[in-house]
Amino acid sequence: MINLIYIRAAILDNTGISLSLDKTLQYLVEEGLVTPEQAKDDNMIFRGYSEFFETEEAATLVESVDHLVYQENENEEVKVRGI
């Protein structure tokens, strides 16, 4: 799979030139790094996660683990259930 986002970021970092994903792919084909057949195959081109998720925001749900830890006495060593 060809990750255009990563390649575009590398071009920007090394040259300071910001390209669209389509222009990045065009240049890869022109340079012979990607074949025209690969460029036409939507399954070969990674354009982000937007087709799979509502947003591309990296977010995690943080849940309390207090229910997994119990302590009978403050001076006692903390015990974790299951270990």
Number of C-alpha atoms within 10 A of each C-alpha: 9 15 14 20 16 13 15 19 15 14 15 13 11 9 9 10 11 14 14 11 17 12 13 17 23 15 14 17 16 12 10 10 10 15 12 14 9 15 17 10 9 10 11 13 17 14 16 13 11 10 9 8 9 8 10 11 9 5 7 6 5 6 6 7 7 8 8 10 10 12 11 9 8 7 7 8 10 12 12 12 9 5 4
